[in-house]
Every structure is written in C-alpha cells, then in structure tokens.
C-alpha cells in the first residue's frame, strides 16, 4: 500500500483498532492541539529527519504520551512534508 493512501486513510477520520495497522507500520498521533492519527512505515524510525520529530516528542512528553501512543507535537502540514520527503527515499 502506498504511503499516500495510508496517510489519506489516517486523515479520513476513520477510527481503527490497533490490530488494523498493517504489518510493518505503526500509528502515531500528530498535532499541537488537536491530534490526528497517522499510520507510517516503521522504516521511518531510522531516518534522521523523523528522529528529530521523535526527539521533540521526548522533550514535550517524555515517555508518557497523552494519547496512549506515540504523540508528535508538530503541526499536520509539517508532518506531511516530512513524511512526503521520507516516502521518496
């Protein structure tokens, strides 16, 4: 499944159970105020650009994330820009 399809599904507002995350992917919550769920490939975790986002999350929340999952404190547009860059690798 292409990353754009995965991101579109995440943005569609559909609520999914954790078991509906495709193998090799993980769900993250993104947003400064209102959080949106995105499903991303786990390969992003090794990318320096994405690791910067993880560092921001650690600084903001430590390891106690308010949504019960990985929460990234950046705006949606920036997150989409980062994931589109990573999708081209």
Secondary structure, 3 states (H helix, E strand, C coil): CCHHHHHHHHHCCCCCCHHHCCCCEEEEEECCCCCEEEEEEHHHHHCHHHHHHHHHHHHHHCCCCCCCCEEECCCHHHHHHHHHHHHCC
